């Protein structure tokens, strides 16, 4: 669970993306010496001193070209509105610019904690450049070289110090599920159909739902909380501030969910945007159900559902464990088919396997299909244990983790799925060398 949100803000070409990549530990943002390369917002999961947080890399902000003044202010306002901490990155080689002064005036008025990182301080001789940045009035500057990693630990220490202790909403004995999907696929209509009342606004205009709305309810003796989220758009298509503002709330809703319902428009078919939308839920290892909405608009045949399901399995090969249900939220038809799948996915997500039974399954799997030679050796699995659920996570004690071929790990996962009920839930398998 994320502790909070940190937004990296700054003018173009100051090294924001390099710092973003350094903190999250992987090359996700595009880094180039040409100004303005990062135009879309990037999200990443970061961890420091056992604390997790969400890091956002933003495009460079500058005050030249008056026609873009609205977009410039929108970028800053998004960061100020949604982030718990602002990480402002300045260029230690160039010094303070008019753009810096313009943006920092807004940061000063925001009442949000701001960390000032003066980047490109690549050697001791450049340390004297840092002092002038006190003039920005947003706090003590920290000398950083994002390229070499100098000072990044100091920045992370400050982030952890300033992040608030967030208490997520907890609903005792309730199954929390969120409804996600690209705009205008019928998420709010589905929420209304589930609740059988108009608790949220339904409109044909894209992006009507701006916030995530939690609604507790009971059905057949089971407590639920449905979280209706604003439509997630593909990053390259998010231009309006309100869309980016909504995307953060949607990501927060997924974090708080046990089960995620991915809604697809049957009439439009499967798009790359659908894959993008569900990507965050997959990264967060949430239980997932695919809901095909507007099924009433599809020309029916005896094999229509089977054919559409084949397309889903072909396009979402990474989601072969997710059940598929077909509904019409507008007509409130087949809504009842969702709930058995939610309960199954939730139970799978929380399922625990006995250690002795688990090891019997793993031993049988190795006898039926011996491990292949890979990376110069053959894997030996000595012992298996389930260390957690949500999702079910298994540790395999092995001779050398490097000998595990991805196809054999997939084989082990399939054997576990054949032996136990894991419908709707991902499975994590981790190999560790036996000491």
N, C-alpha and C positions, 0 to 999 in steps of 0.2 A: 504494500500500500504506500502510495506517495505521501510524504510528509508535507509537501508544499510545491509551489511553482516558482521557478526563477526564470526571468526573462532577460536575455542578453540584448542590450540596446546600444546603439552607437552610430556614428557617421560611416559612410562607405569606406571600405578598404583599411579598417583599423585592426583587422585580425579577429573579428567576432567568431567566424566559422572555424578558424583554427583553434581558438579557445574552446568552442563548443565540442569539437572533435576530441580535444585533449581531455576534457572533463568526462565525457561519456565513454571514452576509451575505444572509440572506433571511428573510422572515416565515413561518416554519414553525410555531413554537409560538404558541398562542393567548395573547394578552396582554390582561389585564383588571384593573381596580382592585379587583375583588372577590377576596377571599382564596380560595385553593383551586381556582382555575380549572384548573391543570395537575394532572391526576390520573394520567395515564398517562405512561410513560417515552417520551421522544422522542429519536431518534438523528439526528445531523447530522455531515457531513464538514466539517472546518475545516482551514485552512492558514495558516501564519505563518512567515515567513522560510524559505520553500521546504519546510517540514516539514508533513506531513499528520498529523492525528489525528482520532479519533472523539470527538465531544462528546455528552454525555447530559444532557438536561434532566429533572429529577425533580420530583415533586409536593412541596408544602410539608409539612414535618414539625413537629408540635407535640405537647406532652405532655399537653394537656388531654384530657378524655374517655377515661378509663381503659380502656374496652372496646377502643380502637384502639391500645393500647400495643404489641401484638404486630406489627401492620402498620407502626407507626412504626419500631420497631427493625428490621424486615425491610427497609424502604427504605434505612436507613443501612447495614445490613450488606451489602446488595447492592453499594452504592457502594464500601464498604471492601474487599470481596472482589475485585471485578472491575476496578475502576479503577486506573490507574497513578498518577494524581494526582487529589486531591479539591479542587475549587474551592468553598470555603464562602462564601456570600453573606449578608451581614448588612445590616440597615437602619440607615443613618447618621442618619436623622431620629429614629427611636424610641430608639436606643441598645441596650445589651445587655439581652436578655430572659432569663427563666428557660429558655425553650426553647433559646436559644443555648447557655447553660451546659450544659444536659443533653446536647445533641448533641455539643458540642465535647469533653466528657469522653470520649465514644466515639471521636471522631476522634484525640484525644491518645493513646489506647491502641492505635490501629490500626497504628502504625509506617508509615503511608503518608504521603507528602509532601502537605501541605495548604497551599493558597494562600487567604489571607483577604482577600476583596474587600468593602470597606465601601461599599455602594451608596447612591445618592440624594444624593451630595455634589455638588450642582449649582452651587455657587458657592464663592468663596474664603472667605466668611464661615463656611461650614460645615466647613472643614478641621479646626477645633479639635475637632469631634465625633469625629474618627477615633481620637484618642489613647486614649480609654477602652477601645477594643477590644483593646489589648495585654493587658488583664486576662483575656481568653479563653485565653491561653497556647498559641495554635496558630500563632504567628509574627507577623511584622510586617504590620500592616494596610495595604492599598493602597486609596487613595481612588478611587472610581469613580462615574461617572454613566453608567449603561448607556443612558439616554435620549439623552444628548448625545454619548456616545462618549468622554467624558473618562476617562483612566486605563485604558482597555481595552487599549491597546498595552502598558502596563506589565504587565498581567495576562498577556497573551499571551507577552511576553518571559519571564516567570517560568515559564509552562507549558512552553515549549520547553526552558528550562534544566533543569527537573525531570523531563521525560519520559525514560524509559530508552531506550537504543539496543537495540531489539528485533531479534533475529536469527530470522527465520522459518525453519521447517524447509524444507530444500531436498532434493529427491529427484532426483538426476541422471538424465536420460534417461527419466524416468517421467512419465506423464500423471496429474495429480492431479485427481480429481473428487469433489465433495461431493454428498450425497444430502439434499435438503431437502423440506419439506412440512409441512402442518399435522399436529397430533398424530394418531396412530392410523391413518395412511394406509398403513403397511407399510414404512417406511424401514428399520428394523432387519431385518425379514424379507428385504427386497431385498438388504441387505448380506450376510446369511447365505447367500442363494441365490447371490450373485455369488462369494463365497468358498468356497461348498460346505461350510461348516463353521460351527458355532455359536460364533463369536468374540464376539458381543455378545448381550445379554439380549433376548429377544423376549417381549412381553407385550401383552395386550389393554387394559391400563390406560394411559390417556393419560399421556405424559410419563415413561415408564420410562427412556429414555435421557437422562441429564443432561449428559454431557460429549460433546465431539467426539472421536471415536476414529479415529486414523490407522492404516490397515492396508495395508502394501505387499504386492503379490502380482504374479505374472507369468502372462500368458495368451497363448498362441500367439506366444511370443517377445517380447512387449511388456511392459515394466514399467509397473505402475499403482500408484496409492495411492488407496484409497477412504476418504473422510472421512464417517463417519456422524454426523449432527448431531442434537441434541435438537430436538423439534418446536417450530416457531415458531408462536406464537399471535398472533392479532390484538391490537394494543396495548390496545384497550379491554377485552379479556378476560383480560389477564394480571393476576392478583391475588396469587398466591403468590410468595414470594421466589424459590423454586427455579425457577419458570418464567422469571422475568426473568434470573436467573443463567444459565440455559440459553440464552436468546435471545442473550446477548452472545457465548457460545461458538459458536453457530451462525453469527453474523455473521462471527466470526473465521475459521471454516472456509470460508465463501464467499470471503473475502479471499484465502485460500491456495489456492484452486482455479483450475484452468484451465477446467474444464467443470463445470457445475452440472446435476444431474438433479432436476427438479421432479416429485415424485410426487403423482399425483392418484388419488383413490378412485373407481373406475369405478362402484361401486354407489351412492355418494352423489351423484355428479355434480360439476360445477364450482361452486365457491362463491366469494364475495367474499374469503374468507380465503385461498384459493389465490392470488388476485391479489396480496394483501398480502404473502404469503410470498415470492413470486418478485420482489417489487419491489426488494428490496435487491440481488439478483443483477443485475437490469437496471441499477440505478443504478451498480453497479460494473463494468458493461460486460463481463460474463462470457459465455462461450459457454454455451448452454442447450439442454437436451433435455427434452421433456415425456414423462414415463413414466406411462402409465395402468395402475395396478395393480388387482388383484382383478378382472381381466377374466373370470375363471372364474365370477363371480357374476352376470354380465350375461346376460340372455336373448338368445341369439344369433339373428342373421338374416344373410342375404347382405350386407346394406347396413349392418350394425351399426357396423362400424369407420368406414365413410365418414360415417355420420350423426354419430357421436361426434366425429370429426375436424372436421366442419363446425361443431359447437358450440364446440370448442376455438378454432378460427380466429375465430369470431364473438366469443367472450368475451375472447380474448387477441389482440386486433388488433395490439398492439404486439410480438407474438412470432411474426409470420408466418414468420420465418426459422428457427424452432426445429422440428426434426423431432419426430414423435410416434411412440412405440412402445407396444405393448400387451403386458402381461405378467401372470402370476400368480406373485408371489414365493412364496406359500405352497406352490403346486404345482411351483415351479421350472420353469414352462413359459414358453417364448419369451424366456428370459433372454439367450440368445445373440444376439438381435436388437439388444440395447443396444450391444454393443461396436463393431460397424461404425460406428454413429452417433457414439459417443464419439471414435473415431479421426478420422472426417470432421470433426466439430466442432472437434477439437483442431488438425487441419491447417489448417482454415479460419481459426481464431483466430490462427494463426501465419503465414498466407499473405502473401507480398509480390508486388506487381505491378511489372513493369518500367516505368520512367518513360515511355519512348517508346510502349509499348503502351497505357499508361494514358491518355496524351494523345490518342492516336488514338481511343480509346473516347469520351472527353469531347467531342472535336471532332465526331465522328459524331452524338453525342447532341444537340448544339446545332443541327446541320444538320437532323436529323429532327424536332426539336421546339424551335424557337427560344424563348429566354427571354421571359417575359411582362413587361409593364410593371408595376412594383410599387414602392410608396413613392416615386413620382415619377420613376422611372428604369428603364432596362432593364439587367439584369445582363450583363456580359461576362466570360467565363472565359478568362483568358490562358494559364494554365499550371496543371498539376496534378502533385502528387507525393505519394507515400506516405511519411510521416515515421516511422511506427512500426507495430508489430503488437501483438496481444494487448490490445485488438482492433485490426484493420486501421484505421489512421487516415490520412485524406487531407486535404491542404491544397490548397484552390483559390485561386489568385491571381486576384483579380477587381478590377473598377473600383470597386465599392462594396458591401460585405457587406450593407448594408441593402436592397439590391435583390433579394436572394435570397428568393423565396417558398418557404414550407415544402413546398408541393406539387412545386415544381421540384427542390428538394433530394431529395425522395423519389423523383422520376423519375430523378435521377442515380444514387441508390443502387440502384434497380431495374436500371438499365443495367449497373452494375458487377456485380450479382448474376447477371444474365443472361450476362455475359461470363466470369465467374470463379467458382470454387467457394468460396462463403461460407456454405454450409449450417451452421446452428447458431450462427454467429458474428454478433454485432452489427457494424455499420460506423459509424465516426465520420467525419463530413465537416465541415471547418472552413473558413470563408471568410475570407480576409485580403486587405486592400487592397494592390494592387501599389504599391510605393514608386517 
